[in-house]
């Protein structure tokens, strides 16, 4: 009724920062600089089994596994798997509580894109190691071309963090997550990136982006979807 303590509501980030790491050999506090941890697969594509220290949410990448592997991951508290290629066994799509991601091939035909869209993937990952900052219009279009083919969450794996000015462009595509190899990243830069993301406003619905076109000052064209007024342009006097 207007009394009592007011608690500030924590806003979820508009993009997640995902840290890719080996199952061992990385300092335990590395995951404190990202939102989600992603373990590399073992040699041969089998999933890593070690639980990363300090991870509130974590997953593993894989290109090969058995039903027992998936059961082990689930029991260990794994939240998701990232399927590296189409050569992975079909059991990776089995119905359980693990979320699933898929690494997009470099080239995808339209029929294959429809098939990927229909699969039970929760997110798709695009490797954009050749992306340079600041983004050019050509790069924006190249990424958007991929993103626009799907309705799923889209993750982008990058070599270097984007600039603050590029973040709104990625948000509006929309890109839901940015993936970085923690072995090659400056942790201070990742902290700065997460801070910049936390200050981003949520993406506006496309319906709020209203195109403002110049008025037609004398031409006979009408706006799309607008029927011409039968009396419009009739300058004759009815005397």
C-alpha positions as CSV (number, residue, x, y, z in Angstrom):
1,X,0.0,0.0,0.0
2,X,2.9,2.4,-0.6
3,X,4.9,1.3,2.4
4,X,7.9,-1.0,2.8
5,X,11.3,-1.3,1.2
6,X,11.5,-0.8,-2.5
7,X,13.8,-3.3,-4.2
8,X,15.6,-2.3,-7.4
9,X,14.7,-4.8,-10.2
10,X,17.8,-6.2,-11.9
11,X,17.5,-6.0,-15.7
12,X,18.7,-8.9,-17.7
13,X,21.4,-8.0,-20.2
14,X,20.3,-7.6,-23.9
15,X,23.3,-9.8,-24.9
16,X,25.1,-12.5,-23.0
17,X,28.9,-12.8,-22.9
18,X,30.0,-16.5,-23.3
19,X,33.5,-17.6,-22.4
20,X,35.0,-20.6,-24.3
21,X,37.6,-22.4,-22.2
22,X,39.5,-25.7,-21.8
23,X,38.3,-28.1,-19.2
24,X,41.6,-27.5,-17.3
25,X,44.4,-25.0,-17.3
26,X,42.5,-21.8,-17.0
27,X,42.4,-19.8,-13.7
28,X,39.3,-20.5,-11.7
29,X,38.1,-16.9,-11.7
30,X,38.0,-16.7,-15.5
31,X,34.3,-17.3,-15.6
32,X,33.7,-14.4,-13.3
33,X,34.3,-12.2,-16.3
34,X,31.5,-13.7,-18.5
35,X,27.9,-14.7,-18.1
36,X,28.1,-18.3,-19.3
37,X,30.9,-20.8,-19.6
38,X,31.4,-23.1,-22.6
39,X,33.8,-26.0,-22.4
40,X,35.7,-27.2,-25.5
41,X,35.2,-30.7,-26.6
42,X,37.8,-33.4,-26.0
43,X,40.0,-34.7,-28.8
44,X,37.7,-36.6,-31.2
45,X,34.7,-34.4,-30.4
46,X,33.6,-36.1,-27.2
47,X,32.2,-33.7,-24.6
48,X,34.4,-32.6,-21.7
49,X,33.1,-34.0,-18.4
50,X,34.7,-31.6,-15.8
51,X,32.5,-29.0,-14.2
52,X,34.0,-25.5,-14.6
53,X,34.6,-23.8,-11.3
54,X,32.5,-20.8,-10.5
55,X,30.1,-21.2,-13.4
56,X,26.4,-20.4,-12.6
57,X,25.5,-21.6,-16.1
58,X,27.7,-23.7,-18.4
59,X,27.6,-26.0,-21.4
60,X,29.9,-28.1,-23.6
61,X,30.7,-28.2,-27.3
62,X,30.7,-31.6,-29.0
63,X,30.7,-33.4,-32.4
64,X,30.5,-36.9,-31.0
65,X,28.8,-38.4,-28.0
66,X,26.9,-41.4,-26.6
67,X,23.6,-41.5,-24.7
68,X,25.7,-42.2,-21.6
69,X,27.7,-39.0,-22.2
70,X,24.5,-36.9,-22.3
71,X,23.2,-38.6,-19.1
72,X,26.6,-37.7,-17.4
73,X,26.4,-34.1,-18.5
74,X,22.8,-33.8,-17.3
75,X,23.7,-35.3,-13.9
76,X,26.7,-32.9,-13.6
77,X,24.4,-29.9,-13.9
78,X,25.2,-29.0,-17.6
79,X,22.8,-26.5,-18.9
80,X,23.3,-26.8,-22.7
81,X,25.3,-28.5,-25.5
82,X,26.7,-26.9,-28.6
83,X,26.6,-29.3,-31.6
84,X,29.7,-28.5,-33.7
85,X,28.7,-30.1,-37.0
86,X,26.2,-32.2,-38.9
87,X,28.4,-35.3,-38.3
88,X,27.3,-35.4,-34.7
89,X,25.0,-38.4,-33.9
90,X,21.3,-37.9,-34.0
91,X,20.9,-38.6,-30.3
92,X,22.1,-35.1,-29.7
93,X,18.5,-34.1,-30.6
94,X,16.8,-36.3,-28.0
95,X,14.2,-34.8,-25.8
96,X,15.6,-34.0,-22.4
97,X,16.2,-30.9,-20.2
98,X,19.4,-29.9,-22.0
99,X,19.2,-26.8,-24.2
100,X,20.8,-27.2,-27.6
101,X,22.8,-25.0,-30.0
102,X,24.2,-25.6,-33.4
103,X,27.2,-24.2,-35.2
104,X,26.1,-22.9,-38.6
105,X,28.2,-24.0,-41.7
106,X,29.8,-21.3,-43.7
107,X,27.4,-21.8,-46.6
108,X,23.8,-22.8,-46.1
109,X,21.3,-23.5,-48.9
110,X,17.7,-22.3,-48.5
111,X,16.3,-25.8,-48.0
112,X,18.9,-26.6,-45.4
113,X,18.1,-23.3,-43.6
114,X,14.5,-24.3,-43.4
115,X,15.5,-27.7,-42.0
116,X,17.7,-26.0,-39.4
117,X,14.9,-23.7,-38.5
118,X,12.6,-26.7,-37.9
119,X,15.1,-28.5,-35.7
120,X,14.8,-28.3,-31.8
121,X,17.8,-25.9,-31.5
122,X,17.5,-23.2,-28.9
123,X,20.3,-21.1,-30.4
124,X,22.6,-20.9,-33.5
125,X,26.2,-19.9,-33.5
126,X,27.9,-18.1,-36.3
127,X,31.7,-17.8,-36.3
128,X,32.7,-14.3,-37.2
129,X,36.4,-14.4,-36.5
130,X,37.1,-12.1,-39.6
131,X,34.8,-9.4,-38.3
132,X,36.7,-6.1,-37.7
133,X,35.6,-3.1,-35.7
134,X,34.1,-0.6,-36.3
135,X,31.6,-2.5,-38.5
136,X,31.2,-1.5,-42.1
137,X,27.9,-1.5,-43.8
138,X,29.0,-4.5,-45.8
139,X,29.8,-6.4,-42.7
140,X,26.5,-5.5,-41.1
141,X,24.7,-6.8,-44.1
142,X,26.7,-10.0,-44.2
143,X,25.8,-10.8,-40.6
144,X,22.2,-9.7,-41.0
145,X,21.9,-11.9,-44.0
146,X,22.6,-14.9,-41.8
147,X,20.5,-13.8,-38.8
148,X,17.5,-13.0,-40.9
149,X,17.2,-16.6,-42.1
150,X,16.2,-17.8,-38.6
151,X,13.9,-17.0,-35.7
152,X,16.2,-18.6,-33.1
153,X,18.6,-16.9,-30.7
154,X,21.8,-16.1,-32.5
155,X,25.3,-16.2,-31.0
156,X,28.3,-14.7,-32.6
157,X,31.8,-16.0,-31.9
158,X,34.4,-13.3,-32.2
159,X,38.2,-12.8,-31.9
160,X,38.0,-9.4,-30.3
161,X,35.2,-7.5,-28.4
162,X,33.1,-5.0,-30.4
163,X,33.3,-1.3,-29.8
164,X,30.7,0.4,-27.7
165,X,29.3,2.1,-30.9
166,X,28.9,-1.3,-32.6
167,X,26.9,-2.9,-29.8
168,X,23.5,-1.3,-30.7
169,X,24.0,-2.7,-34.3
170,X,24.5,-6.2,-32.9
171,X,21.5,-5.8,-30.5
172,X,19.2,-4.7,-33.3
173,X,20.0,-7.6,-35.7
174,X,19.3,-9.2,-33.0
175,X,22.4,-11.0,-31.7
176,X,21.7,-12.7,-28.3
177,X,25.2,-13.7,-27.3
178,X,28.8,-13.0,-27.9
179,X,31.3,-15.8,-27.6
180,X,35.1,-15.4,-26.9
181,X,38.0,-17.7,-26.4
182,X,39.1,-16.9,-22.8
183,X,42.7,-18.0,-23.6
184,X,43.2,-15.1,-25.9
185,X,41.1,-12.3,-24.2
186,X,42.0,-9.4,-21.9
187,X,39.7,-9.9,-18.9
188,X,39.5,-6.1,-18.3
189,X,38.2,-5.7,-21.8
190,X,35.5,-8.3,-21.2
191,X,34.5,-6.6,-18.0
192,X,34.2,-3.3,-19.9
193,X,32.1,-5.1,-22.5
194,X,29.7,-6.5,-20.0
195,X,29.3,-3.1,-18.4
196,X,28.6,-1.5,-21.8
197,X,26.0,-4.2,-22.5
198,X,24.3,-3.7,-19.1
199,X,23.8,0.0,-20.1
200,X,22.2,-0.8,-23.4
201,X,18.4,-0.2,-23.7
202,X,16.4,-3.2,-25.0
203,X,15.8,-3.6,-28.7
204,X,12.7,-1.8,-29.9
205,X,10.0,-3.8,-31.7
206,X,10.2,-3.3,-35.4
207,X,6.7,-1.8,-35.4
208,X,8.1,1.2,-33.5
209,X,10.6,1.9,-36.4
210,X,8.3,4.1,-38.6
211,X,9.8,5.2,-41.9
212,X,9.5,8.9,-42.5
213,X,9.4,9.5,-46.3
214,X,9.6,12.9,-48.0
215,X,6.2,14.2,-49.0
216,X,5.5,14.2,-52.7
217,X,5.3,17.8,-53.7
218,X,3.4,17.6,-57.0
219,X,3.9,14.1,-58.3
220,X,1.1,11.7,-59.0
221,X,2.4,8.9,-56.8
222,X,0.6,7.7,-53.6
223,X,2.0,6.1,-50.6
224,X,2.1,2.3,-50.6
225,X,-1.2,0.8,-49.3
226,X,-3.0,4.2,-49.6
227,X,-5.9,4.5,-52.1
228,X,-6.0,7.8,-54.0
229,X,-8.7,10.2,-53.1
230,X,-11.1,10.6,-56.0
231,X,-11.4,14.3,-55.3
232,X,-7.6,14.8,-54.8
233,X,-5.9,16.8,-57.4
234,X,-9.2,18.0,-59.0
235,X,-8.7,21.7,-59.5
236,X,-11.7,22.3,-61.8
237,X,-14.4,24.5,-60.4
238,X,-17.9,23.3,-60.6
239,X,-19.6,26.5,-61.6
